[in-house]
Amino acid sequence: MRDLLQVFKALSDQTRLRILSLLSRRELCVCELAEALGMPDRTGVRVTQVYPGSAAEEAGLHVGDIIVELDGESIPASYPEDFQVFPTMVRQCKIDSEAELTVLRGAEERKMTVRLASSPRLEREMEKYRDDRFDFTVRDVAFLDRAREKWAADVAGVLVQEVAEGGWAALGQLEVGDLVQEVDGQPVTDMGSMKKIMEEIADEKPEYVVFKVLRRIHSMYIELEPDWDAVADTTS
């Protein structure tokens, strides 16, 4: 937001008034922004979010930038329904190659080099683990999870995806969206470590199991009290 305000302040008073007038009626499309900046023939896509640690951030892209060319080729997108034009152009480039972007920042044109990394795995593609004793499901953390929650790269754990009603996890108040970072003092770094710890707990059958979780911005400890006799009855 700070970058966008700096760009806006750098514009002339007349240009700022034209943009504010358009924004008061509805969200702007790229063609209207280009016209307000005195470049009615330019087309492209507007940057609405830059994820921390992404190739876009490394290249120096800011929210509010308008990408008008990819490797010298104009981007024929002006309206919201053209949202797939730019991703389609990017997919034609080789992974791990470099591409040159022509960017409008306010009325200034800039050239930026960006490394085209492979697309991060989606949430539905992450490895999952379901514990039938405690009745919860967790999965590995995806790139978008980390970006959405603003977790630093060194924040480790597994994300709670499902908590069955009436199960031990639910009774202990484990919640969907919790990031499990420790179980009984043992660090949880990924799905493999979580599964190993839970299997050891099933063998040892402790009276209590303590989860350390990150819930939004707060770290907390959750105590689960399993009924191992009930499990024995259902599995016998």
C-alpha positions in Angstrom: 0.0 0.0 0.0 2.9 2.4 0.8 4.4 1.8 -2.7 1.0 2.5 -4.3 0.6 5.8 -2.4 4.1 6.9 -3.4 3.3 6.3 -7.1 0.0 8.1 -6.7 1.6 11.1 -5.1 4.1 11.3 -7.9 1.3 11.9 -10.5 0.1 15.3 -11.5 -2.9 16.8 -9.7 -5.0 16.5 -12.8 -4.2 12.8 -13.3 -4.9 12.0 -9.6 -8.2 13.7 -9.8 -9.2 11.7 -12.9 -8.2 8.4 -11.2 -10.1 9.3 -8.0 -13.2 10.2 -10.0 -13.2 6.8 -11.7 -12.5 5.0 -8.5 -15.5 6.7 -6.8 -17.8 5.0 -9.3 -16.2 1.5 -9.6 -12.9 -0.4 -9.7 -10.6 0.7 -12.6 -9.6 -1.5 -15.5 -6.2 -1.3 -17.0 -7.4 0.6 -20.1 -8.8 3.4 -17.9 -5.6 3.6 -15.9 -3.6 3.8 -19.1 -5.8 6.5 -20.5 -5.6 8.5 -17.2 -1.8 8.3 -17.4 -1.8 9.7 -21.0 -1.1 6.3 -22.7 -4.5 5.2 -24.1 -3.0 2.6 -26.4 -1.2 0.6 -23.7 -2.7 -2.7 -22.5 -1.5 -5.0 -19.8 -2.2 -6.4 -16.3 -2.2 -4.6 -13.0 -0.3 -6.0 -10.0 -2.8 -6.4 -7.1 -0.6 -8.4 -4.7 3.1 -9.3 -4.3 3.8 -12.3 -2.1 6.8 -12.1 0.2 9.7 -14.2 -1.0 8.2 -14.6 -4.5 10.0 -14.1 -7.8 7.9 -11.0 -8.3 9.2 -9.4 -5.1 12.8 -10.3 -6.0 12.3 -8.6 -9.4 11.1 -5.4 -7.7 7.4 -5.4 -8.7 5.1 -3.3 -6.5 1.3 -3.3 -6.0 -0.2 -0.9 -8.6 2.4 -1.6 -11.3 1.0 -2.3 -14.8 2.9 -5.0 -16.7 2.5 -4.1 -20.4 5.1 -6.4 -22.1 6.7 -9.8 -21.5 10.0 -10.2 -23.4 9.0 -7.4 -25.7 5.6 -8.8 -26.5 2.6 -6.7 -25.7 0.1 -8.1 -23.2 -3.4 -7.9 -24.9 -5.3 -7.5 -21.6 -7.4 -4.5 -20.6 -10.5 -5.8 -18.8 -11.1 -8.1 -15.8 -12.3 -10.9 -18.1 -8.8 -11.0 -19.6 -7.3 -12.3 -16.4 -6.0 -15.5 -18.1 -4.0 -13.7 -20.8 -0.9 -13.0 -18.8 -0.6 -16.5 -17.1 -1.0 -18.1 -20.5 1.9 -16.1 -21.9 4.0 -17.0 -18.9 3.3 -20.7 -19.2 4.9 -20.6 -22.7 8.2 -19.7 -21.1 10.7 -22.3 -19.8 10.8 -22.9 -16.0 13.8 -21.3 -14.3 14.4 -19.1 -17.3 14.6 -15.3 -17.1 12.1 -12.9 -18.7 12.1 -9.2 -19.2 9.0 -7.3 -18.0 8.1 -3.8 -19.2 6.3 -2.1 -16.4 4.5 1.2 -15.9 4.8 2.7 -12.5 2.8 5.8 -12.6 3.8 7.4 -15.9 7.3 6.0 -15.7 8.3 2.9 -17.8 10.7 0.4 -16.3 12.4 -2.8 -17.4 12.6 -5.6 -14.9 14.1 -9.1 -15.1 12.2 -11.9 -13.4 13.1 -15.5 -12.8 10.2 -17.7 -13.9 10.0 -20.3 -11.1 7.7 -23.3 -11.2 4.2 -22.7 -9.8 4.0 -23.5 -6.0 1.9 -26.5 -5.1 -1.7 -25.8 -4.2 -3.3 -26.6 -0.8 -5.2 -29.6 -2.3 -1.9 -31.0 -3.6 -0.1 -31.1 -0.2 0.5 -34.3 1.6 -2.1 -35.2 4.3 -2.2 -37.3 7.4 -5.3 -38.4 9.3 -5.1 -39.7 12.8 -8.1 -41.9 13.4 -7.5 -42.2 17.2 -7.6 -38.4 17.8 -9.9 -37.7 14.9 -8.1 -34.9 13.1 -6.4 -34.4 9.7 -3.4 -32.2 9.0 -1.4 -31.4 5.9 1.8 -29.7 4.9 1.9 -26.0 4.6 1.5 -24.6 1.1 3.1 -21.4 -0.3 -0.3 -19.6 -0.2 -0.9 -20.6 3.4 2.4 -19.0 4.4 1.8 -15.9 2.3 -1.8 -15.4 3.6 -0.8 -15.9 7.3 2.4 -13.9 6.8 4.5 -16.7 8.3 8.2 -16.3 8.0 10.2 -19.0 6.1 11.5 -20.5 9.4 8.0 -21.0 10.9 7.5 -24.8 10.7 4.6 -27.1 11.4 1.6 -28.8 9.8 -1.8 -27.2 9.3 -4.9 -28.6 10.8 -7.4 -29.2 7.9 -10.2 -31.1 9.7 -11.3 -31.8 13.3 -14.1 -34.4 13.7 -16.9 -33.4 16.0 -16.8 -35.3 19.3 -13.3 -36.6 18.8 -10.4 -36.2 21.2 -8.9 -33.4 19.2 -12.2 -31.5 19.2 -12.7 -32.1 22.9 -9.2 -30.6 23.5 -10.3 -27.6 21.4 -7.9 -28.1 18.5 -9.2 -26.0 15.6 -9.1 -26.0 11.8 -6.4 -23.6 10.7 -4.1 -24.2 13.8 -0.5 -24.7 12.9 0.8 -27.7 15.0 4.5 -26.9 15.8 5.2 -29.4 18.7 3.6 -32.6 20.1 4.7 -33.5 23.6 7.8 -31.3 23.3 8.9 -32.8 20.0 9.2 -30.4 17.1 6.9 -31.0 14.1 8.6 -29.9 10.9 6.6 -31.6 8.3 4.1 -34.4 7.7 6.7 -37.2 8.2 7.7 -36.0 11.6 4.0 -35.5 12.6 3.1 -39.1 11.6 6.2 -40.6 13.4 5.3 -38.7 16.6 1.7 -39.8 16.6 2.6 -43.4 15.9 5.0 -43.3 18.9 2.2 -41.8 21.1 -0.2 -44.6 20.0 2.4 -47.2 21.2 3.2 -45.5 24.5 -0.4 -44.5 25.3 0.3 -41.5 27.6 -2.4 -40.1 29.9 -2.1 -36.7 28.3 -0.8 -35.4 24.9 0.1 -31.7 24.6 0.1 -29.9 21.3 1.8 -26.5 20.8 0.0 -24.6 18.1 0.1 -21.3 16.4 -3.4 -19.9 16.1 -3.4 -16.8 14.0 -0.7 -14.7 15.8 -0.9 -16.5 19.2 1.1 -19.5 20.3 -0.8 -21.8 22.8 -0.7 -25.3 24.3 -3.6 -27.7 23.9 -3.9 -30.7 26.2 -5.7 -33.8 24.8 -6.8 -36.5 27.2 -7.3 -39.7 25.2 -9.3 -42.7 26.3 -7.1 -45.6 25.3 -9.5 -48.2 26.8 -12.2 -47.0 24.4 -9.8 -47.4 21.5 -8.9 -50.9 22.6 -12.6 -51.8 22.7 -13.3 -50.5 19.2 -10.2 -52.2 17.7 -10.7 -55.6 19.4 
